[in-house]
Amino acid sequence: MKQRLSRRKVSFASVALCSLLSACSGDGKDTGGKRVVLATRVEPSRGLADEFTTGTKWNVRLTSARLAIGGLYYFDGAPAFASNERRKPLQRLQDFFIGTAHAHPQHYVPGSALGEMTEPSSVDLFRGAELADGNGVTGTFRSGRLVLPENIVGPAAKGLNGHVATASGVATQGDRTVYFDVSADLSDIRESSPLAEIDGCKFEEAEVTEDGTVTLTVTPRIWFNLVDFTTIEDGEEGAPTSIVRGDVAHKGFTLGVAQLTAYHFEYSR
């Protein structure tokens, strides 16, 4: 049933966009818009290999991070977390740690569908990648949706080994040093995001009037903000400990992968 719902929702966005494309004339007189081609690329966040401190006070340095992508969709509605901007500082802090920053439907109204890239792929986030071209219509882009795939394909598929997200590295705290690798499956993501969509991500507001490039920047350190390595065996540099389902650390990781703040869209000409 969840798979059917996911397909229906994605299909709805695609149908909405196709309707817009059909309504747009070549000179834009019918709707005020015109068709555009949107090249697509994925980039890692700046300083991806640098050490960072998690919300659980572990210092982490990543050595690998990969992500599978099922599709990308762009809308004119404000991003989901915009609704939290006027909340009290303490409440915003609590929201960050308990996961309210996930794209909850009641906090996000996508508005009109303006663009999409629907060819599944996968990315080594330490390298970045060019994805297939997308298409869309002119308008004001404000938010985005990342759909995670059921089938893993693309250049990073071998490293993902059937998972939608993987990462490895070393975590330290006091006299502890933990070498780890961790992965998230589609079923894990669906526990917090039933449609396996990270919805309502920020799209740096842009008035799209012509062909250009949409860049998705992924910040894997956000995947680890809730990860507590306390109960994870130390492992070794050449033989890291695999964090598996059932570990509290694994749950923290899967919640992190579903955090919409880990994904940021931007348009350039």
C-alpha positions as semicolon CSV with decimal commas, in nm:
position;residue;x (nm);y (nm);z (nm)
1;M;0,000;0,000;0,000
2;K;0,283;0,243;0,086
3;Q;0,449;0,177;-0,248
4;R;0,120;0,252;-0,424
5;L;0,079;0,577;-0,230
6;S;0,433;0,683;-0,310
7;R;0,384;0,618;-0,680
8;R;0,054;0,804;-0,677
9;K;0,206;1,108;-0,511
10;V;0,504;1,120;-0,745
11;S;0,275;1,061;-1,041
12;F;0,051;1,345;-0,925
13;A;0,346;1,585;-0,925
14;S;0,450;1,463;-1,269
15;V;0,096;1,497;-1,406
16;A;0,071;1,847;-1,259
17;L;0,396;1,946;-1,424
18;C;0,299;1,786;-1,755
19;S;-0,026;1,985;-1,743
20;L;0,172;2,303;-1,695
21;L;0,404;2,213;-1,979
22;S;0,109;2,140;-2,207
23;A;-0,053;2,470;-2,113
24;C;0,258;2,671;-2,189
25;S;0,287;2,803;-2,540
26;G;0,621;2,863;-2,705
27;D;0,605;3,237;-2,639
28;G;0,450;3,203;-2,292
29;K;0,133;3,402;-2,380
30;D;-0,110;3,139;-2,251
31;T;0,018;3,103;-1,894
32;G;0,294;3,357;-1,853
33;G;0,545;3,070;-1,849
34;K;0,753;2,871;-2,092
35;R;0,932;2,540;-2,095
36;V;1,288;2,522;-1,968
37;V;1,556;2,254;-1,962
38;L;1,717;2,206;-1,621
39;A;2,057;2,042;-1,610
40;T;2,108;1,863;-1,278
41;R;2,410;1,808;-1,060
42;V;2,476;1,691;-0,704
43;E;2,751;1,844;-0,495
44;P;2,884;1,761;-0,146
45;S;2,868;2,023;0,124
46;R;3,179;2,231;0,181
47;G;3,427;2,069;0,419
48;L;3,275;1,724;0,385
49;A;3,602;1,557;0,493
50;D;3,652;1,791;0,792
51;E;3,583;1,680;1,148
52;F;3,253;1,792;1,298
53;T;3,074;1,752;1,632
54;T;2,734;1,585;1,649
55;G;2,441;1,677;1,868
56;T;2,542;1,382;2,090
57;K;2,891;1,534;2,143
58;W;3,090;1,289;1,933
59;N;3,358;1,418;1,698
60;V;3,319;1,255;1,356
61;R;3,528;1,252;1,041
62;L;3,374;1,087;0,736
63;T;3,575;0,891;0,482
64;S;3,285;0,799;0,252
65;A;2,922;0,895;0,190
66;R;2,689;0,781;-0,087
67;L;2,326;0,850;-0,174
68;A;2,071;0,695;-0,412
69;I;1,831;0,930;-0,587
70;G;1,497;0,830;-0,736
71;G;1,386;1,172;-0,856
72;L;1,389;1,543;-0,781
73;Y;1,087;1,774;-0,788
74;Y;1,065;2,153;-0,758
75;F;0,778;2,371;-0,639
76;D;0,682;2,733;-0,579
77;G;0,565;2,674;-0,219
78;A;0,784;2,793;0,069
79;P;1,010;2,525;0,224
80;A;0,868;2,322;0,512
81;F;1,087;2,462;0,787
82;A;0,979;2,820;0,710
83;S;0,676;2,755;0,932
84;N;0,909;2,713;1,231
85;E;1,088;3,049;1,196
86;R;0,857;3,232;1,437
87;R;0,854;2,961;1,702
88;K;1,031;3,018;2,031
89;P;1,407;2,943;2,026
90;L;1,373;2,661;2,282
91;Q;1,095;2,498;2,080
92;R;1,303;2,520;1,761
93;L;1,594;2,352;1,942
94;Q;1,366;2,075;2,069
95;D;1,224;2,029;1,721
96;F;1,572;1,985;1,577
97;F;1,660;1,702;1,815
98;I;1,329;1,516;1,814
99;G;1,288;1,532;1,439
100;T;1,014;1,787;1,376
101;A;1,235;1,923;1,098
102;H;1,122;1,628;0,889
103;A;0,886;1,725;0,611
104;H;0,553;1,682;0,784
105;P;0,258;1,734;0,548
106;Q;0,086;1,972;0,789
107;H;0,389;2,202;0,778
108;Y;0,439;2,213;0,404
109;V;0,225;2,321;0,111
110;P;0,417;2,251;-0,213
111;G;0,206;2,478;-0,429
112;S;0,253;2,446;-0,805
113;A;0,492;2,189;-0,952
114;L;0,750;2,375;-1,161
115;G;1,016;2,118;-1,249
116;E;1,142;1,763;-1,215
117;M;1,428;1,524;-1,284
118;T;1,293;1,170;-1,291
119;E;1,583;0,946;-1,396
120;P;1,712;0,743;-1,097
121;S;2,082;0,753;-1,019
122;S;2,330;0,741;-0,731
123;V;2,615;0,962;-0,615
124;D;2,947;0,930;-0,436
125;L;2,916;1,246;-0,231
126;F;3,292;1,290;-0,205
127;R;3,296;1,335;-0,582
128;G;2,960;1,481;-0,680
129;A;2,797;1,395;-1,010
130;E;2,609;1,521;-1,312
131;L;2,260;1,371;-1,330
132;A;2,018;1,358;-1,620
133;D;1,862;1,679;-1,747
134;G;1,527;1,770;-1,599
135;N;1,250;1,987;-1,737
136;G;1,020;2,251;-1,604
137;V;0,844;2,580;-1,659
138;T;0,941;2,935;-1,573
139;G;0,837;3,064;-1,234
140;T;0,957;3,124;-0,880
141;F;1,124;2,813;-0,738
142;R;1,118;2,796;-0,356
143;S;1,122;2,432;-0,239
144;G;1,221;2,085;-0,349
145;R;1,154;1,716;-0,294
146;L;1,402;1,430;-0,303
147;V;1,247;1,089;-0,372
148;L;1,446;0,783;-0,267
149;P;1,435;0,486;-0,508
150;E;1,323;0,127;-0,469
151;N;1,593;0,005;-0,709
152;I;1,951;0,128;-0,674
153;V;2,116;0,219;-1,004
154;G;2,383;0,459;-1,125
155;P;2,757;0,510;-1,077
156;A;2,757;0,467;-0,697
157;A;2,525;0,163;-0,695
158;K;2,807;-0,086;-0,629
159;G;2,924;0,105;-0,320
160;L;2,566;0,142;-0,195
161;N;2,515;-0,235;-0,221
162;G;2,135;-0,209;-0,225
163;H;2,107;0,065;0,040
164;V;1,974;0,418;-0,020
165;A;2,247;0,584;0,187
166;T;2,582;0,472;0,328
167;A;2,865;0,636;0,518
168;S;3,185;0,538;0,695
169;G;3,438;0,715;0,912
170;V;3,577;0,750;1,261
171;A;3,411;0,891;1,574
172;T;3,592;1,000;1,891
173;Q;3,484;1,105;2,237
174;G;3,717;1,118;2,537
175;D;3,934;0,804;2,525
176;R;3,700;0,626;2,280
177;T;3,772;0,588;1,909
178;V;3,511;0,411;1,698
179;Y;3,569;0,312;1,335
180;F;3,231;0,256;1,173
181;D;3,026;0,206;0,863
182;V;2,651;0,249;0,849
183;S;2,372;0,226;0,594
184;A;2,002;0,305;0,559
185;D;1,750;0,104;0,359
186;L;1,429;0,229;0,203
187;S;1,233;0,046;0,475
188;D;1,428;0,236;0,742
189;I;1,345;0,573;0,586
190;R;0,978;0,480;0,557
191;E;0,956;0,447;0,936
192;S;0,983;0,826;0,964
193;S;0,885;0,924;0,608
194;P;0,622;0,674;0,486
195;L;0,650;0,779;0,122
196;A;1,032;0,768;0,126
197;E;1,039;1,133;0,023
198;I;1,235;1,415;0,180
199;D;0,978;1,684;0,116
200;G;0,988;2,061;0,160
201;C;1,365;2,109;0,129
202;K;1,486;2,463;0,078
203;F;1,528;2,574;-0,280
204;E;1,721;2,901;-0,273
205;E;1,447;3,126;-0,408
206;A;1,504;3,188;-0,777
207;E;1,306;3,345;-1,058
208;V;1,364;3,092;-1,335
209;T;1,320;3,255;-1,675
210;E;1,541;3,037;-1,896
211;D;1,734;2,711;-1,919
212;G;1,982;2,658;-1,638
213;T;2,122;2,416;-1,381
214;V;1,968;2,290;-1,058
215;T;2,233;2,195;-0,801
216;L;2,144;1,971;-0,507
217;T;2,391;2,011;-0,221
218;V;2,392;1,725;0,031
219;T;2,525;1,772;0,387
220;P;2,597;1,425;0,535
221;R;2,703;1,564;0,872
222;I;2,333;1,626;0,937
223;W;2,279;1,251;0,895
224;F;2,485;1,206;1,214
225;N;2,343;1,472;1,442
226;L;2,139;1,219;1,643
227;V;2,390;0,932;1,628
228;D;2,529;0,817;1,965
229;F;2,826;0,580;1,925
230;T;2,844;0,489;2,296
231;T;2,726;0,129;2,252
232;I;2,913;0,066;1,925
233;E;3,226;-0,148;1,939
234;D;3,549;0,034;1,861
235;G;3,644;-0,161;1,551
236;E;3,968;-0,094;1,366
237;E;4,067;0,132;1,080
238;G;4,086;-0,164;0,844
239;A;3,790;-0,345;1,001
240;P;3,523;-0,093;1,102
241;T;3,218;-0,188;1,307
242;S;2,899;-0,212;1,102
243;I;2,617;-0,026;1,273
244;V;2,312;-0,242;1,214
245;R;1,937;-0,213;1,255
246;G;1,846;-0,249;1,620
247;D;2,130;-0,026;1,739
248;V;2,021;0,312;1,874
249;A;2,295;0,464;1,659
250;H;2,138;0,314;1,347
251;K;1,802;0,469;1,428
252;G;1,970;0,805;1,473
253;F;2,137;0,770;1,134
254;T;1,817;0,681;0,948
255;L;1,638;0,977;1,108
256;G;1,927;1,195;0,995
257;V;1,908;1,076;0,634
258;A;1,541;1,182;0,633
259;Q;1,617;1,531;0,767
260;L;1,513;1,783;0,504
261;T;1,784;2,028;0,618
262;A;2,047;1,790;0,479
263;Y;1,938;1,881;0,125
264;H;1,952;2,221;-0,043
265;F;1,859;2,317;-0,399
266;E;1,986;2,609;-0,601
267;Y;1,937;2,733;-0,958
268;S;2,201;2,897;-1,175
269;R;2,214;3,005;-1,538
